[in-house]
Amino acid sequence: QVQLVESGGGLVQAGGSLRLSCAASGRTLTNVGMGWFRQAPGKEREFVAAIGGSGDTTKYSDSVKGRFTISRDNAKNTVYLQMNSLSPEDTAVYYCTSRTYLSGIAISPHMYTYWGQGTQVTVSS
């Protein structure tokens, strides 16, 4: 059973930065597509960023492009989300997710199989 555990969330002022980590256990996720989604109160879960299995391809939502960077360390079975220039609109629970076997990028939550429990990111104005 694959487990994804996020960490690194917290409270930060607008303009600040946070780095989220997602550590996978139970199976090596090398060469498997992974992503980050977020869900704000009263809103649907939305795509944030995705990375291909090799780490060479990435995709971002328009709202975070240029501010967030997704990366992965396959040796550590870990995916990261570096978040810069944070704004109150980025406040949400952030979820790490993984596809089952496919290495390609996906932006729909239905393309992912495993999900972490989420980590809260709160940006104060």
N, C-alpha and C positions, 0 to 999 in steps of 0.2 A: 504494500500500500504506500503510495507516494504521499509524503507530507511536505507542505510548503509553509515556512514560518517567516513572516515578515518582521522586521525591526527597523528602528530608526525614526519612527514618527515622533511627533511632539508638538509643542507650541513654539511658534516663531513669529517675529514681527514681519510686517510687509517689507519686501525687499531682501529678506534673508534667504538662507539656503538650508536644505536638509538633504541627507542622503539615505534613501531607503535600501535595505538589503532583503533578499529573499533566499533563504537557505533551504535546499531540497534534501530530503532524506527518503530512504526506502527504495530508491532506484536512481541510477545515474541518468541525468537529463541532458547529457551531452548530445548535441545535434538535434535537440527537440526545440521547437519554437516556444517562446515564452513571452509573457506580456504583463502589463500593469493596467488595471482598471481602477476607477474610483467611483464612489457614491456619496453624494451630499444628501443631507436630510431632505426628504420629500421629493427627491429626484431619482431618476433611473440610473443604474450603473452605466458608466460611460468609459469608452476606450481612452487610454492615455498614451501608451507606447507599446511597441512590440519589437522583438529581436529574433532573427533567424537562428537556427541551430548552431551555425558556425560563428555567429556574432558579426558577420560581415554586412548583413542587411538589417536596417531598422526602419521603423515608421512611427510617426507621431501624429497626435490629433492637432488640428490647427491651433487650438487654444494653448498648447504647451510647446509648440515647435519653436526652437531657438532658445528656450529656457530650460527644458528638461533634456537629460541624456540618459538613455538606457544602455547598459553594458552587461557583460557576463564574464564570469571566470569559470570555465568548464572544469578546470582542475579542482575548484572548490565547490562545484555544483551550486553556484550562487549567481543570482542576477541582482543588478543594482539599478536604482533610479536616482540620479543626481538632479535635484530640483533647485534651480536658482531663480532669483527675482520673483519670489513668491508673492502672491496677492491674496486677499481674503477670498477671492473666487476659487482659489485652489483648496480651500478647506473641505475636507471629505475624509472618508475612510478609504484607504488605498489597499487594493488587493493584488496580490501576485498570482499568476496563473500559468499553467503549462498545458501544452497539447499532449496528446497521448504518445504519438510516435513521429508525427510529421514535423519536418524542420522549417517549413515555410512560415511566413508572417501571416497573422490573422487579426482582423479588427473586430470581428463579431464574438461576443462572449460564448456563443453556441459552438464555436470551433475549439474551445478549450475544455479540458477534462478535469484538471486538478486545480483547486483554489486554496489559498491561504485563508487565515481567519481575519485578516485585515489589520491595518495599523492606522490610528487616527492622526491626521495632520490638521492642525489648526493654525491659521494665519491671522494674526490680529492686525488691525489697521492703525 
